């Protein structure tokens, strides 16, 4: 298992590996962000409802420099499309 992800790691993951996360979760639509609510580092992922099964609490990803990191996930089945402003 990789080392725990830092804020900078999570930023890189969101920038470069959002598609890999969706593929891992087997979803085609998702909104992702890093919450800043003081409840720990994680990526919040909003996905469409109706998916059976349990979601992982974390996944391991490889950063661009080759480092493996453990990325905590918070998954909610509350996806809403975001319209560009």
C-alpha positions in Angstrom: 0.0 0.0 0.0 1.2 3.5 -0.8 1.8 6.3 1.6 -1.1 8.5 2.7 -1.9 11.2 0.1 -1.1 14.8 0.9 -3.3 17.8 -0.3 -0.8 18.3 -3.2 -1.2 14.6 -4.1 -5.0 14.9 -4.2 -4.7 18.0 -6.3 -2.5 16.1 -8.8 -4.9 13.1 -8.8 -7.9 15.3 -9.5 -6.1 17.1 -12.3 -4.5 14.0 -14.0 -6.5 10.9 -12.9 -10.2 11.7 -12.7 -10.9 9.3 -15.6 -8.9 6.5 -13.8 -11.0 7.1 -10.7 -14.3 6.8 -12.7 -13.0 3.7 -14.3 -12.1 2.1 -11.0 -15.6 2.9 -9.7 -17.2 1.8 -13.0 -19.1 5.1 -13.4 -19.3 7.4 -16.4 -20.4 10.6 -14.6 -19.0 12.0 -11.5 -18.2 15.3 -9.8 -15.1 15.4 -7.7 -13.5 17.8 -5.2 -11.4 18.0 -2.1 -13.5 19.0 0.9 -12.1 21.7 3.2 -14.4 21.0 6.1 -11.7 19.9 8.6 -12.8 16.2 8.5 -9.6 15.0 6.9 -8.0 14.8 3.5 -10.1 13.0 1.0 -11.7 13.3 -2.5 -15.5 13.7 -2.4 -17.1 12.0 -5.4 -20.7 12.6 -6.3 -22.0 9.8 -8.6 -25.4 9.0 -10.0 -27.7 6.9 -7.8 -28.7 3.3 -8.3 -25.4 1.5 -8.1 -25.6 -1.7 -6.1 -22.7 -2.7 -3.9 -20.3 -1.1 -1.4 -17.9 1.7 -2.5 -14.2 1.6 -1.5 -13.1 3.9 1.3 -9.7 4.4 -0.5 -7.9 3.5 -3.6 -4.2 3.4 -4.5 -3.0 5.4 -7.4 0.5 6.2 -8.8 1.5 9.8 -9.1 3.4 11.2 -12.1 6.7 10.8 -10.2 6.0 7.1 -9.7 5.0 7.3 -6.0 2.1 5.1 -4.9 -0.4 6.9 -2.7 -3.5 5.8 -0.8 -6.3 8.2 -1.7 -9.2 8.3 0.7 -12.6 8.6 -0.9 -16.0 9.9 0.2 -18.6 8.7 -2.2 -22.2 10.0 -2.4 -24.9 9.0 -4.8 -26.0 12.6 -5.3 -24.7 13.5 -8.7 -26.1 16.6 -10.4 -24.8 17.9 -13.7 -22.8 21.1 -13.4 -23.7 23.7 -16.0 -20.8 26.0 -17.1 -21.4 29.6 -16.1 
